[in-house]
Amino acid sequence: MGAGPSHGELADNDCLLRLAGELEITIDDPFWDTFLTFSLNPPTCSQDDKMLTDRLKSICESLVVNNRNTSNFKTLIRLLLDKVDFQKLEAEENNILRWQVFNGLFIARYFLKYLVQNAKEIELINQFELQTDGIEVALGDRKEYAVPEDLNETTSFKFLALLVKIVSELKVTDSTYSIHLESLNCIIIVLSIQMYTIQPSSSLIIYRIFMENIDAPKLSKALLQRYTEQIKPPIMSGGGIFYGIASNLWNILTLSTNVPVQTNQSPLSSLSISVLLILINHCTSPPPPKGNPYRTCIASLSDNLVVIYQFLGENPDAPLSEEKTLLLYHLIHCNSSFKSFLLARTDIEVVLIPLLRTIYNTQSSRFQHMYMALIVLLILTEDQLFNKTVHSIILKGATWYQERVLSEISLGGLIILVTTRTAQYNLLKMRDKYLHINCFAALANMSSQFNQLHPYVCQRMLSLYEVLSKTFLRCPNQDMSAIDEALRIVLEVINSCLSNQLIHNPNLVYALLYQRKVFEPLKSHEAFHDVIQNIDMVITFFSAKLEREEELLNSSDVNTMLSRVQHWSLQWPRDLMKKFPDLKFKYVEEEKPEEFFGPYVWSLVNILCGINFESTLYKFN
C-alpha cells in the first residue's frame, strides 16, 4: 500500500482522471476496487484543505461536465450505499472495506465542495441524479433534472441519509473513527451551500431534506452525545494506514485555527457540535411545517441534563469555549427544563465562572463570543432567586481578575465587577451599540438583590459613574446618547440597591459618603436629577448622623465606621425615597435570528472544523 501521495500527485492521479473523464465506468468495473484502495494523506489544516481544493479544481471541472453523460459520480455514490454494512464495518478484519468507504467519502466531499462553491444548488442535485433515474428535461444540449416532490426517492437524499445513519448508528471505534469524521465533513460541506447563495436556507433542497426528511431527534441526540463524549482519535500503532488517517485528521483541530480556542477536545466532538449548531441556527423561521425540528429537540431535551451540565463546567479554570457558550445559550433560552435545572444547582459557579472569564477577556475573546456570553448572563439574571443566590456563594481567590487581588468575594460581586468593566470598555473603546446595554440590563436585573457588596465592588460602581459623567460633561455638544443612557441606568442600579437592600449594603453607603462629590456636577441635570435626588437623600441622612459623632469624623477605623452605618441603617426612613418602577429587563430573540446566528455559526465552524471556506457573502476574520 505504501505511503500516500502528496496533494499534487493526488491531483494527477490516473484513477481520478478516469473518474472525471468522458467514458462511463460501470458499477461492476474492477476500476472501483483499485480507485477506492489508493493511499492518501488527508489535509491536516485549513491551509492544506485550500491547497488540495485548488489542485483538484481541474478534475472537478471535468467531472461536472462529463458526469452529465457518464454518471460516474452517481455510480460512486451507489457503491458507497452498497458497501456501508455496519456489521462488516465494525468487524475488526474488514480494514480494506473501511478504507474503501473512507476514500469514497473523501472524494465525494471534495467534489461536493467544488459544486457547493461554484454551482447552483440544482446543479449539485443534478450531479447526483443524472442520468439513469428521475425525470430529465432537455435544455438545448444540456440535461436538467426535475426534482420530484418525494425527495426520499432521490440519490441525493439516499446519500445524505447514509451520512446521517453513519453518524447516528455506526459504533465509534478506533476502526470506524475516520469514517465518522468524513461523514460529518460531508454533511458540513453540503450544508455550507447557505454561504454561497442569497436564498434563505428554508428554500434550499439540502436544508429541506435535513429539516423534513431526516430523523432530527435521532441525529440531534447522536451529535450531542458525540460532542459530550469527547472521544479521542486512535493512536497510530505503526501498522494500519487507516489509523494513520484518523491520527492525521486529529491535526485538523490542533493546527488549523487562527483564533485562540480550546484545542484539547476531539475532532469528532468538534465536527459533531459544528453540525448540530448549523442545523439549530438555520431555518429558524417556519417553514419547516412545525418549525426547526433540531431546535425543538434542544427545547424538549430532558435526559442526561447532569451529564451536559458537568460537561459544560468541566474546566472551571478557563473561559467557556465558544461552542459551549452557544450551546448553553440555546439550552437556557429554549429549554425551560434545563434552565430550571441550572438555576437549581448549588454549584452554579462551575459554569458561571468560565462564562465570566469569557466576558472579562474583552481583548482576546471574539466579539460574538463575548456577546453570547453576556446574553446567557442576562437570561440568568431574569430569575430573582438566581440574583439572590449568587451573593451567598463565596469565592476564594479569583486570580484571573487582574485589576486587584480578591482573596474573597461573592459570585454576585464578581458578576458586577466583570460587567461594569466590560460596559466601560465598550462605551469608551469598542463602542458597540448593544454590548453595554446587555451588561447594564444584567446589572439592573440584579440590583434589587445586591447583598453585602464587597468594598471594591462598590468603589468600581461609583468609579464607572464618575468616568461616564466626566465623559458626558467633557463633550456636551456631541451625540452622547449612549453615555447618557449608561449614566441613567448606573444611577438607577445604585438607587434600586438603596431602595431595596440598603440595610444589607453598608459598604455601598460608606462609599457614597466618601465619594459624594461625584454626584454634584449632574445633580441638577434634567436627565438625572430625579434619581440623584434619591441618592442624595441617603448621603444627606448618613452625613448628618456622622457629623453628630465627632470622634468618627477623624477616625480611620473602617470597621467602627461600618458598624455605625449598619446601626444607622435601621433608622433609615425608606418612604423618603421616590418610587421608581422595578428594573426588569428580558432578553428577546430577534424575529429573524438566522440573520445573526447564521453567519456567526459559520464563522465558528470555520474555526472548529479545519475546512477552508471561501465565500463572497460570508467573510471570516
C-alpha positions, 0 to 999 in steps of 0.5 A: 500500500505504501505511503500516500501521495502528496496533494499534487500527485493526488491531483494527477492521479490516473484513477481520478482522471478516469473518474472525471473523464468522458467514458462511463465506468460501470458499477461492476468495473474492477476500476472501483476496487483499485480507485477506492484502495489508493493511499492518501494523506488527508489535509491536516489544516485549513491551509492544506484543505485550500491547497488540495481544493485548488489542485483538484479544481481541474478534475472537478471541472471535468467531472461536472461536465462529463458526469452529465453523460457518464454518471460516474459520480452517481455510480460512486455514490451507489457503491458507497450505499452498497458497501456501508454494512455496519456489521462488516464495518465494525468487524475488526478484519474488514480494514480494506472495506473501511478504507474503501468507504473512507476514500469514497467519502473523501472524494465525494466531499471534495467534489461536493465542495467544488459544486457547493462553491461554484454551482447552483444548488440544482446543479449539485442535485443534478450531479447526483441524479443524472442520468439513469433515474428521475425525470430529465428535461432537455435544455438545448444540449444540456440535461436538467433534472426535475426534482420530484416532490418525494425527495426520499426517492432521490440519490441525493437524499439516499446519500445524505441519509447514509451520512446521517445513519453513519453518524447516528448508528455506526459504533465509534471505534478506533476502526470506524473513527475516520469514517465518522469524521468524513461523514460529518465533513460531508454533511458540513460541506453540503450544508455550507451551500447557505454561504454561497447563495442569497436564498434563505436556507428554508428554500434550499433542497439540502436544508429541506431534506435535513429539516423534513426528511431526516430523523432530527431527534435521532441525529440531534441526540447522536451529535450531542452525545458525540460532542459530550463524549469527547472521544479521542482519535486512535493512536497510530500503532505503526501498522494500519494506514487507516489509523494513520488517517484518523491520527492525521485528521486529529491535526485538523483541530490542533493546527488549523485555527487562527483564533485562540480556542480550546484545542484539547477536545476531539475532532469528532466532538468538534465536527459533531457540535459544528453540525448540530449548531448549523442545523439549530441556527438555520431555518429558524423561521417556519417553514419547516411545517412545525418549525426547526425540528433540531431546535425543538429537540434542544427545547424538549431535551430532558435526559442526561441534563447532569451529564451536559451540565458537568460537561459544560463546567468541566474546566472551571479554570478557563473561559467557556469555549465558544461552542459551549457558550452557544450551546448553553445559550440555546439550552437556557433560552429554549429549554425551560427544563434545563434552565430550571435545572441550572438555576437549581444547582448549588454549584452554579459557579462551575459554569458561571465562572468560565462564562465570566472569564469569557466576558472579562477577556474583552481583548482576546475573546471574539466579539460574538463570543463575548456577546453570547456570553453576556446574553446567557448572563442576562437570561440568568439574571431574569430569575430573582432567586438566581440574583439572590443566590449568587451573593451567598456563594463565596469565592476564594481567590479569583486570580484571573481578575487582574485589576486587584487581588480578591482573596474573597468575594461573592459570585454576585460581586464578581458578576458586577465587577466583570460587567461594569468593566466590560460596559466601560470598555465598550462605551469608551473603546469598542463602542458597540451599540448593544454590548453595554446595554446587555451588561447594564440590563444584567446589572439592573436585573440584579440590583434589587438583590445586591447583598453585602457588596464587597468594598471594591465592588462598590468603589468600581460602581461609583468609579464607572459613574464618575468616568461616564459623567466626566465623559458626558460633561467633557463633550456636551455638544456631541451625540452622547446618547449612549453615555447618557443612557449608561449614566441613567441606568448606573444611577438607577442600579445604585438607587434600586440597591438603596431602595431595596437592600440598603440595610444589607449594603453598608459598604455601598453607603460608606462609599457614597459618603466618601465619594459624594462629590461625584454626584454634584456636577449632574445633580441638577441635570434634567436627565438625572436629577430625579434619581440623584435626588434619591441618592442624595437623600441617603448621603444627606441622612448618613452625613448628618448622623456622622457629623453628630459623632465627632470622634468618627469624623477623624477616625480611620477605623473602617470597621467602627465606621461600618458598624455605625452605618449598619446601626444607622441603617435601621433608622433609615426612613425608606418612604423618603425615597421616590418610587421608581418602577422595578428594573426588569429587563428580558432578553428577546430573540430577534424575529429573524435570528438566522440573520445573526446566528447564521453567519456567526455559526459559520464563522465558528465552524470555520474555526472548529472544523479545519475546512477552508471556506471561501465565500463572497457573502460570508467573510471570516476574520 
